[in-house]
Amino acid sequence: MTLRRILPAACALALLTTLPALAQSRPPAQVKITNGRTVPLQTLEITTTGEQARLVAKLAKPLAPGKSVSLKLNKPAGCSYYVLGKFSDESESDNDGIDLCKEKSLRLTE
């Protein structure tokens, strides 16, 4: 084989091995939220991180204990998000810097 044939094949192979990594660097269209607590999840908001945070998803109604819901992400940007959940017992669950490119589902627990 000549170098002319090997080089394009090697470039194509390198591109194919990086495609899965590129696909994982985008957030999903939706994220599954599971309430793993014994009290209802009253509210939940997912926002972008940074100085000008933008709301990308919000729980429409309370989520009963043990139940799950899928939230559509509205114009997601990047991978890092802030998640704030408030429960009926007045406790909160907040997580800064959740990587939604890796985490397609979130389980809120005690």
N, C-alpha and C positions, 0 to 999 in steps of 0.2 A: 504494500500500500504506500501511496505517496503522502507527503505531508498535506497536500491539498485536500485529500479525502479524510484524513485523520482529524485535522483541526475543526472542520465544521461538525463532524460527529461528536467530538469532545465537547464543543460548545453546546450542542443540543442536549447532550447528556447532563451537563452542568445545569442547564436551565430546567430540565425536568426534575432534577433533585431539589431545586430551590422552590418550585411551584407550591408544594404543600406548605412550606414555611410562609410564603406570600399569602396564601389563602387563609392561614391562621392569624394573620396580622390585621384582620378586619373583624369588628364586632358582629355578632349575629343580628338578624332582623328582629328577634325576640329573645327574651330570657325567661326561664321558668323560675318562679318564686314558690317556695314551700314553707309553710308555717309549721315549724317543728316544736313550737311551744304549746303550753296547755291553755293559753288565753288567746282571744282573737287578735289578729294584726289589724289595727285600725287604719293606719296610713302607711304608705311606702312611696318614696320618691327616689328616682335615680337621676343624677345630674352629672354633667361633665365636670372635671376638676379644673382648677385654675382660678384666676381672678374673676373672670366673667363666666361663671358657671351657668349652664343652660339645662333646663329640665328636659329629659329625653323619655321618661316613662313615669307613670303615676298609677297607683292602685285605685281602681274606680270605686270599690266598695270593700268593707272589712272582709278579711280572710279568716275563716274558722280554723281552729287548731287541727293540725294534720292534713289540711287541704292545700292544694297547689293551684296556681294560676300562671298563665303565660302572658307577659307584658310585651307589647310591641314597642320597640325602640324607635323614637321619632328622630330621624336624621342623626344617627350616631356618628361620632367623630373620634377617632383614636381608640385606644384600648382601656384607658384608666378612667374609672367612674367612682362617684361618691354615692353610697346607698344609705338612706336613713329610713328606718322603720320604727313606728310607734305602736305600742301594744295597749290593750284595754286596762292593764294594771299600771299604766303610766310609765313603764320602763321603755327604754329606747335601745335600738340596735343600730349603730352607725359604723360604717366601714369606708375608709378613705383609701382610694387607690385600688379598688377591685379591678382586676384585669378580665374584662368581659370577652376578650379575644380567646382566652383560655377557659374561663368559667362560663358555661352556657346555662347553668342553673345555680340558684342560690338557696340554701336552706338556713332559715333563721331559727336558732336554738337558744336555750337558756344561757 
